[in-house]
């Protein structure tokens, strides 16, 4: 089984579970033009709890840090013990980038409304296995996992998991549970298979180290074999027929061999 998803998916039936990515037409065109998927930095997402520690876990970690307080006579060093978990969280929110998909057997009207919001958009259908095999990602520091929806005031993930940025990246507020989200997580590094946030290829200098990581970068593009990734494309439920034909033509021009279908919700 592919190491990208072996932590979260253990059976063949899970690997062929349909997943969907809802896109405006401009984002769809960006994907085709660059032959890549956009991975955004955790801290740029709307939900302020992205990558955060549940409150109970944070208290436990802080308590463990404060056990070392007698070893730090300097008041400034002592104060850093209190802030250590916050710095760890902030580092994770900057260094991790994600690409989000939504698991379900069929299209979701609410997802169309929330993530496209117009009659000129598409949804890409794929599955877990295709994600792992088609996206040119570095498996040694990447993961495909299911999001767990929690109450941040009550949930306790334990101190070991709490120190793991990728585990925190798979937690989300319970009010988003309807999304049933799958995330591809990787580092905000320009590595082989990646493009800079402006779509330019990585330079030799970046690949050798300097410039590989930039905390001010909003994210990265990760290239993919789109024909291997995409099982089907559906145009929005309210899309006009001319828009559907446009998407068909664009897909053909970029060499996609998947079917372009009209939404089953129209």
N, C-alpha and C positions, 0 to 999 in steps of 0.2 A: 504494500500500500504506500502511496506517495507520502513522504514525510511532512508535506505541507498541511495535510489534513488528518493525519493519523491520531492526533490528540483528541479530536472531536467527532470523527466519523469512523465507525468500525465495521460497517456492513456495506455490501454492494448496493443494497436497496437505498441506503442513505446517499451513496455517491451519485446515483442517478436522479436524486430528488431535484425537481425543477427549481431554479432560482431566476430572478428577474432584476434587470436594471433599467429604471425609468429615466429617460433622458429628454431634455428639450432638443429641438432640431439642431441648434448651434453646438451643443455638447456631442451630439451624434456625429456631426460633421468633423469636429475636432478629433474624435476617436478615429474616424476613417482617414483623415488627412495625416495624422501622426502614426497610425497603426499602433496606438497605445492607449492605455487606460490612465485616468488621472487619479493619483493617490494624494489626498489632502491631509495636512497636518492636523493632529487631534485638536489642538487648541483653536483651530479656525472653525470648527464645527459649532453649530448653534447652541447645542446643549452645554451649559457651563459645567456639568458634572462629568464630561468626557474625560476618561483617564484618571479620575479622582479616586481617592480612597474612601470606602465607607467609614462613617464616623467612628463606629466601635473599633474597627481595625486600626484606624489612625491613633486612637487613644492608647491601644495596646503597644503599637510601635513606638510612640512617643515615650511611654512609660519605660520601655526597654532602653531607649536612648538615654534617658535621664539617670539610669543606673551608673552611667559613666561620669556623672556630674562631679563627684569628688576628685576625679583625675584632671579636671580643668579649672584651676584657680582663677584664670583670667575671665572676668565677667563677659567679655565679648565672645570668647570661645564657648562659655556656658550657654549664652543665648542662641548660639548656632545649633545646640542640641535640640532646642525647642522647635527650630525651623527646619530640621533635617528632612522630615517626612514631606513637608511642603515643597522643598527644593527637589526632592526625588520625583514627586508628582509633576512638577513643572518641567523638569528635564524630560520625563516621559511624554508629556503633551507636546513637546517640541520635536523630539527625536523620532517619534512614531508617526507613520502616515497610513491611512486606510482607504480602501475602496470597498464600497458597501453594495450588497445585493440583498434581495428580499425573497425569502423562501415561501413557496406555496404551490399548490397544484394548478392554479389558474391565475389570471389577472385580478388585480384588486382595484375596485373603483376609488377607494380612498387613496391608494398610492398614486393613481393617475392625478387626482386632485391636488395632493400635497406636493408631489415631486415634479410634475409637469405643468399642470395648471392652465393648459391651453389646448387648442385643437391641433397644434403643430408640434407634436412630439412622438416619440417612439418608445417601445419597451423591447429590450433584448432578452430573449429566453436562452438559458444555458443550464448547466448543472454543476454540482460540486466537482465531479471528475474532470469536466472540461476546464474549469477554473484552474485546477492544479496542473493540468498538462499544457495549457495554451499560453499562460502568462509567463513571461520571461523574468521570473523573480528569483532572488537569491535565497534558496531554501534554508541556509544555515541561520539566517536571522529573520525568517518570515513564517507566517502561519495563516491558515484558513480556519476560522472558528465561528461557533454560534454565539451570538450575543445573549447574555443573561440579564433579565430585567429584574431590578431589585428596588427595595426601599433603602436609600443610602443612609437613613437614620437608624435602621434596624439590622441590616445585613452585616455579617462578619465573615470575611473571606480568609481569616487567619493571617498571622504575621508573615509567614513564608510567601504565600501567594500575594500578599499586599506589597511585597518588595518587587514583584515582577511586573514591569510596565505593560507587557503584552496581556497579562491576565486582567489588569485594570482596564485595558482598552476594550475588553469584551464585556464590560458592565455598562448598563444604561438604566435610566430611570424607568420605573414600572409603567408610567403613563405612555411609554412608546411601545409597549408590548405588542400592539397590533401590527407592528412592522415585521416581526419575525425575521430579524436581520441576520445575515451572514456577512462576516467581515474578512477581507484579506488584509493582513497587517504586515508591514515591513518597515525598515529603517529609512529615514529621510537622507539616504546616501545616494549620490550619483554613482552607480556601479554599472558593470556590464549589463546591458538590457534596459538601462534607464535613459531618460532624456531629462534635461533641465526643465525648470518650470516654464520657460519660454519656448519649449519644444526643440531646442538645439541639442545636438548630440554631446555627450560627455567628451571632454578634452583629455589628452594624455596626462596633463598635469593633474586633473581631477582624479583620474583612475590611479595615479601613483600616490594620491593622498591629499595634497593641498587643494582645497575647494570641494572635496568630496562631500563634506558636510557644511551646511550653512544654516544656522539657526533662524535666519531671517527669511529663508525660502519657504513659500507657502505650501509646497509639496513637490512631487515629482511625477513624471510620466513613466510608466513601465510598459514596454512594448509587448505585443501579444500576437499570436497567430489567430487572426480574427475568424478565419474559416473554421479553425479547430474550436474556437471559443463559442461561436454563435450558432445555436440550433435553429432559431427563427427570429424574425423581426415582426413586431406588430405595430401598426399605426394607431394613433389615439382614437378612442371611441367616437369622438365628435369630429374627426378629421374629414375634410372634403375629399372627394375622389381625386381631384387634381393633386392634392398633397400626397395621397397614397401612391399615385403614379410617379410623383417626383422622388419619393423614397425608393421605389422600385428601380428607377433609373439611376439614382446615385449609388445604390448598392451594387448594381451591375457594373457601373463605371469603375468602382473600386475593387472589382473582382470577387465580390462575395457570392457564394454559391447557395446560401441558405434561402428559404422561402421568405417573401415579404407578404404578410397577411393583414387583413383588416381585423381590428379588435373584435373579440367575441362579445364585448359589452356594448357595441354600437346599437 
